[in-house]
């Protein structure tokens, strides 16, 4: 080869080197894209293969069914007595009660009057709701006292007013339980005593 042929060949770009860069870039993009797609599929964002989350919320307990979370009283017996006997009618679900210890006393809104009452709450769900009531009783008591302090005397002098108060108290308990445990579960609140002074 002459010097002029070598110079002409050296001035030409090599075809193989540019093609290798393109192939390497394409493989890198495929790797990144594939890895990203794999990550999205594993997290369940795409692909529909996400595992269904187990519903771990308290379940309704039918009359006669065993509550897997039943609170065991002293002496090892569930509920503290013999086997319960249920009637034929009414709800198909059993009702469990939680009785608050002590009384609730609060001023009434825009009044010199006081309200003093004893409360109980009911649930048709499994025993976890009762355990949570016991666990978070302090926060629940505080929330209930706030509801009572925001109640006027006129609101609770009628039967309808007392029923509305019961609903507000139930909602207040469920709000605390939902914030603390992710699930409420209280169906009703009952007055064991009710005094306005």
Protein Blocks (a to p, Z undefined) as FASTA:
>chain_A
ZZklmmmmmmpccfklmmmmmmmmmmmmmmmmmmmmmmmmmnomgoolaccdddfbdcdd
dehiacfkbccdehhighhiacddddfehjfbdcdddddehjdddddehiabdcdddddd
ddfbdfklmmmmmmmmmmmmmmmmmmmmmpcfklmmpmklmmmmmmmmmmmmmmmmmmmn
opahiabdcdfbdcdZZ
